[in-house]
Amino acid sequence: MYTRQLLPDEISLIPEPLKKTFDEFGEAGFEIYLVGGGVRNLILGKTPENCDLTTNATPDQSLEILKMHSPFYNNDFGTVSFNVQVEGIEELYEVTTYRSEKEYSDYRRPDNVSWGKTLEEDVTRRDFTINAIVIGIKNSRNQELKESRQYELVDMVDGLKDFEKGLIRAVGDPRIRFNEDALRMMRAIRFAAKLGFSIEENTLAAISEKSELLEKISKERVREEFLRILGSNYPVDGVRLLISTGLMEHFLPEALEGRGVIQGGHHRLTVLDHMLESLAECPSTDPIVRFATFTHDIGKPRSQRFKCRKCGKMFRDLPAGEADLSEEMTTCVNCGYIQPTKGMVTFYGHEVIGARMIREITERLKFNRKQIEKIETLVRWHMFAYQPEMTDASIRRLIRRVGKENINDMVMLRIADRKGSGAKTTSWRFLELQKRIGEQLFEPMEINDMVVNGMDVMEVLKVSPGPIIGKVLKELFDEVLEDTKKNSREYLLTRISELGKSEK
């Protein structure tokens, strides 16, 4: 076991509510330690937030000690939670009693929990060594030391050494840890992607060996871990680990269909490698946008066809015996023309196929309705083409099709797509498109943006509510979308009268 006193710089990072919690438990005669992410933050020179703590006090005793903070039970495993204010920001602290756990029949939650008596019992049940380092007050039961606290770091599992080496290592046997909670396999990858660490060899091998256990975990929990990986500092490294360990085939197998699928034209990468590179280049930090970026070409493998550049004949597969995808040249069996294989590749309609696939995938992974619609929209319209001669009305139709709320995210995806194809800079066309989108964002995009409404139609035409109201408004809006200068009451009221006459 390794222990050391905290350095003054480290102590200065401990928020006052956490110091007070240490004191309250110490004065009551109990041990209490900061554990998990809060310790990681301190080691990295950051202030602990939303702290997790572990103690030898029972849940009832913790409730009594914390009664001035309005504590409450947070789950079925004796976790006592309470809210604190840290520099005006509300945070949630969670205190859990030392415990040992037995049997995980659902590969996620223990069937039986027993309160432990020692810190060692609690530490050795934790997932990874970097999460099993704890910080507390030395001799915390001695009230006389309150004014001269001696904070100490306690490491029983060589977590500090792994931290210094940049390693994610399971506590004890990784196979046992993953049998206890299969979601820990994704957590290992998430920590690696967040911290820029590697996964220790034996732990990584155990993930590959136990990857099928992910099927036992609810889709909601898998989705949340995947989104955390996508939202990390090194998302593409995390996704590559999900692929290499075999975890991805258990929740997003469709993405793996792009493995080895060649592309034509300017593309130098396979479909899967291109999606990975696009993710690496995505300027957005939003995990939902990153999800859409990683899956934007997911429909390509199912839409891949081969078209002869001479006769135009379309083939589902390359002719057997003539060539395969590794060959540079292919002979058309229809006209005999010999041509570069890559030049024959097409993916017509892949964005439509991809959007359908995304709908199925996101519903399977239990995304909420808003997230599903956003990802589906980004994948469906990511192939929009821009030409300088496009009218402002065309730009407004594009924005309306994608949605004002999605258009900037679509731009982020297109930047990622372009750079993921090998482009080093953004083209002048794309820069011009971004400028024109910005110019049109505040123009009328919906019927409700017009300066007239259904009440105006009824008043001018002297009619009651009915189908004619919507019909007239739609015709007016079509005109306004083409020419925003027509969005004036004088013009539109005149047009209502004219349209009303034509309806009679």
N, C-alpha and C positions, 0 to 999 in steps of 0.2 A: 504493500500500500504506500502511496506517495502523498505527502501533505506539504503544503507551504502556506505561508501567510500571504494575503493579497497585498499587492503593491499599492502605494498611495494613489496612483493614477487609476487603478482598478476600483479602489474603494470610492473614489469621487464619482464613479459612474452609477453607484447603487442609489436608486431613488429613495426618498424619505419614507414613503409608504412601505417599502420592502424592509428598510431598517426597523421601522416600527413593528412590523410583523415578526421579525426575528426577536425583538425585545419582548413582545407580548407572550410568545411561546416560551422563551427562556425564563421569564419571570414566573410563569406557571409551572416550571419544572420540566419542560419537554424539549427535545431536540427538534430542530427544523432546518431544512436545507433547500436552497435553490437548486433546481435541476433542469436539464434539457436546454431549450432554446435560450433561456436567460443566461445560463453559464456560457454557452457558445458566444452570445453577444459580448459578454465581458471579456472573454479571451480575445475576441476580435476588436476590442476597444470601443464597443457600442453599449448604450444603456439597455439593460434588460427591460422587456416590455411584456405585458400580459403574462406574468410570471407563473410557472408551475413550481410547487413546493412539495416536499415530502417530509413526514413527521412520524414520531412514534406515538403521538396522541391519537386516540380513536376519533372517528367522525363526531360523536357526541361531545367529546372533550374539545375538539376544534370549534364546534358551534358555540360552546360556552366561552371559549377564549376570545372568539371573534364577534361576540354578541353586539358589540358597539358598531359593527360594520354591516349589520343586517345580512348575515351569511345565509346561504341556502344550499341544500343538497343539489348537486348538478347531474348525477347519474346513479346507477344501481351499484356502483362499486365504492361508495363511501367518499366521493370527492365533494369537498365543501368549497363553495365558490363565494366570492364577495367582490364588490366593485370598489375601486380606489380612484382618486384623482391625482394624476401625475402632471404637474405644470398645466393644470386646466383641462387635461384630456382624460376622459374616463377609460380605465383599463380593468380587465377582469383577472383576478388572481385566483388560482385553484390550489387547494391544499389536499393532498391525498395521504392516507395513512400507509406506513410501511406495510407491504403485503407480499405474500407468495401466492402463486396461482397454479392450479392443477387442471389438466384436461381442457382441450379446446376443440370440442366436437364440431363447431362450425368454422374452425380455422380463423376465427376473428376475435371472439370474446371468451374469457375463461368460464368454465362451468362452475368452478368453485374458487372462492377467494378467502384466504385466511390472513388476518392481521399479523404482521411480523413484529418482532421485537427489536431487530437490529437494522442498521443502515445497510449492512452487507446483504441481508436477505432481499431488501428492496432493489439494490443496485444490480444484483446478479440476474434479476428477471427482466431487465430493460433491454431495448432492442440493439442499440449500437454503442460502442465504447465512447464515442464523442458525446453521446447523450447521457452517459452514466457518470460523468464528472459532477460533483456537487460542491456547493459553497455554503458555508454556515459561519456561526460564531463559535470560536474555540471556548470551551467551558461555558456554554451558553446558560447553564443552570445557575451559575454564580452571579447573583444580582449585582454584586459589587463591581463587576466588570462592565456594567452597562455604559459607564462614562468613558471607558477605555476599551472599546470593543476590539477584539482581535479576530478579524475575518480570516478564515482559512479555506483553502481549496483542498478537497479530498478526492483522490483518484485511486480506485481499487482495481481498475481493469486496464490500465495503461492507455486510457483515453487521450491523455495529453500527448503521449508519444505519437499516437495515430493522428492527432490534430496537427502536430508539427510535420509529420510525413505527408499530410494531405490524404489520409486513408479513411474510408468507411469500412469498419470491421464490426461484425456481429459480436455481441457479448456471448462468450461460450461457443457452443456448437451452432453454426448458422442454420443447419437443417432443423434443429429443435426450435430455434427462434421462428423460422418461417412456418413450421407446422403449427406453432401456437397462434400465429397471426400472419396469414399469407399476404396481407396488404403491406407488410414490412418490406417485401421485395421491391415494391414500387417506391416505398419511402426511402430505401437505400439509394435508389437511382435519383430520387428527388433531392436528397441531401448532396449527392455528388454533383448534380446539375446546378444546385444553388451555390455551393461553396467552391466549385471548380476542383473537387477532389476526385481521386480514383477509388474504385471499390476493391478491397483486399481480395487476393486471388481465391482463397477458400470460400469467402462470402459470395463472390461473383459466380463461382462454380455451383454453389448451392442454389442460387437464384435460377440458373439454367436448369438444374436438376429438378427443382420444385415448381417450375413455372406454371404447370397445369393446375396448381392449387389456386391460381387466381380465379378460376372458374367458380370457386366456392364463395367469392366475395361479391357483394351486391354491386350492380352496375353503377349506382350512384356514388359509392365510395371510390370505385376505380376511376370514374369520370373526374371526380374532384382531385385525385392524386395526379391524373394526367394533366389536368389544367394547371396544377401547381408546378409540374415539370415544365410545361410550356411557358409559364410565367416566371421561370427562374432566370438566373444570369446566363446560363449556358444551355438553352433549351434543346439545341440540335444535338449536343453531346448526350443529353438525357434520352432523346428519342432514339439515337443510335444504340444506346444501351438497351432500351426496350426491345429493339429489333434483334440485337445480337444474343440476348438472353432468352429469346423466345416468348417474352411476356406479351408483345404486341399481337401476336397471332391469337391470343385469347380474348382480346377486346376490340381490336381494330384490324382484322385480317385483310380487309379490302385494300389497305395501304400497301400491303406486301405484294399485291398483284403487279405492282409497277417494277418489281425487282427484275432486272435483265431486259426490260422492254425498251428497245431502241427507239430513238426519235429522229426525225428528219430535219432538213433545213439547217438552221444555225445551232441547233442543239447538239452539244457534245456529250451529254450525260443521259443515262437511262431515266425513265420516268421517276422511279423512286429516288434516285440520287438528285435529280432536279428538284423534287419536292423538298428534300432535305436541305439542299443549298438555298432554296427560296426561303425556308424557315430561318436559316442562319442569317440571311440578308434582310429579314423583315424589320423595318424601322419601328413598328408598333410594339409596345410592351403588353398590350391587352391579350390575355391568353385566348380569348375567343377569336380575335383576328389572327393570331398565330395558328390556331386550330384550322381556320379557313385557309390560311396560307399553306400549311403542310398538306392539306387535302385538296388543294384547288385543282389538281390534275388527276384526281383519283378515278375519273371516268375514262382516262386514256386507254388503259389496257383493254377494256371491254369495247372500245370503239375503234381500235387499231385495224386499219385495212391497208392494202398495198395496191397502188394505182400505177399502171404502165404509163410512162411519160410520153409514149408515142401513140398507142392506140386508145388509151383511156380506159382500158379494161380494169375493173376493180376486183381484187382477190381478197378473200378473208384471211388466207394463209399463203405463204410462199409455196411455190410448187415443190412437192416432195421429190427429192433426188436432184433438184436443180441447184438449190442453195439453202442455207439457213441464215438466221439473223447474224451470225458471226462472219458471213461471207461479205466481201466488199461489192461484188457484182452479182446480178441476178438476170436470168433470161426469161422474158415474158413468154409464157406457153401459148399465148394467143397470137402474137405477131412475130415472135422470135427476136425482138429487140433486146440487146444486152445493155444494162444500165446499172448505175450505182444503187445498191439496195436501200440505202438511207433516203435516196431521192424518191423512192416509191411510197414511203410511209405517210399515211394520213390518219388524222384523228377527228374526222368530221363529226360535229355534234357532241364532242366529249364533255363540253360544259353542261349540256342538258342531261346527259347520262349521269355525270358527276353529281349534279344537283339532286337527282332522284336518289342516288346512292346516299348522299349526305342526309337526306330526309330520313331514310331508314336507319342510318348509323346513329344520328343524334337522338332519334326517338328510342332506339335500343339502349343508348347510354343515359337515358333519362335527363337530357338537357331540358331546360324550361322552354316554353313556347317562344319567347322573345329571342333566346339564343339560337333556337332551331331556325327561325325565319331569317335571322341575320346571317348565319353561316351559309344557309342554302342560297340566299340572295348573292352573297359575295362569290360563291362558287359558280352560280348560274351566269352571272354577268361579267366575269373576270376577263372575257375575251373581247370586250367592246373595242372597236377600232376608232381611231381619231384621224381625221383629215383636216388640214388647215381651212379648207373651204366650207367646212360644216357651219351652218347658221347658228345663231344664238338660240333659236328655237330648238334645234337638234340637241344642243348642250343641255337645255332645260328638260327636254324629254329624257335624256340620259339620267339626269339627276332625279327626275320623278320616278323613273323605272327602278333605279337602285335605292332611292330614298335619301332625303337630306341627311337623315341620321346615320346613313351608311356610306355616303359618298367619299368622305375623307379616309375611311377604313379601306374602301376599294382602291383608292390611290396608293395607300400603304402596301396593299397586296400586289398591285401592279409594279410598284418599285421593286418589291421582293422577287416577283416573277422574272422581271427583266434582269436583275443582277444575278439571280439564281441560274440564268441561262448563260452567264459569262460576260455580260455587259459591265464595263467598269464605270461608266458614267450614265447619267440620265439624259435621254435624247432631247433635242430642242423641241420636238413635237410634244413630248410628254410635259415638258416645262410649260409650253404654251397652253396645253390642255388644262393643267392645274390652274393657270392664271385665269382662263376663261370660266372654269368652274367657279372660282372665287367670285368672279364678276356677276355670275348669274344666281348665286345662292339666295340672294335677297329679293329676287323677282318672284312673281306669283307662280306657285307650283301646284296648288290645289284649288278646287272650286271655292273653298272657304276663304282663299286669299283675294278673291274679287271684291270690288267695292260695292257690289250689289248681291242680294241674296233672294231666297224664295219669297220672302214677304214683298220685296219690290216687284217680282214677277206677278204675284197675285194682285197687287194694287194696280199695276199698269194694265193688266189684261182683264181685271175685274172677274177673276175666277177663284174657285175654292181649291183647296189642296187636292192634287191629283197628279197623274203621270206627266202631264204637260209641263209642270214646274221643273222636274228633273231634266226633261228633254231640252227645254229652253236654256237652262243653266249649263248643260253640257255643251251645247252649241256655242254659247257665249265663251265658255272656258277654252274651247278649242281655238277660238279666234285670239283670245288673250295670250294663250301659250305660244302662238305663232308670232304675235306682236304685242308686247307688254304695254305699248303706248295706248292700246285700246282699253286698258283697265281704268277708265274714267266713267263717272256716273252719267255724265251727259251722253256719251257715246253709247254706253250699255243700255240705258233706259230707252234710247231711240231704237236700238236693235231689238229690245224686248218687244216693243210695239210692232216692229216689222215682222219678227218671227211669229208673233201672235196672229197676225193677219194671214200669214202663209199656212198656219195650222187650221184655219177655219175653212 
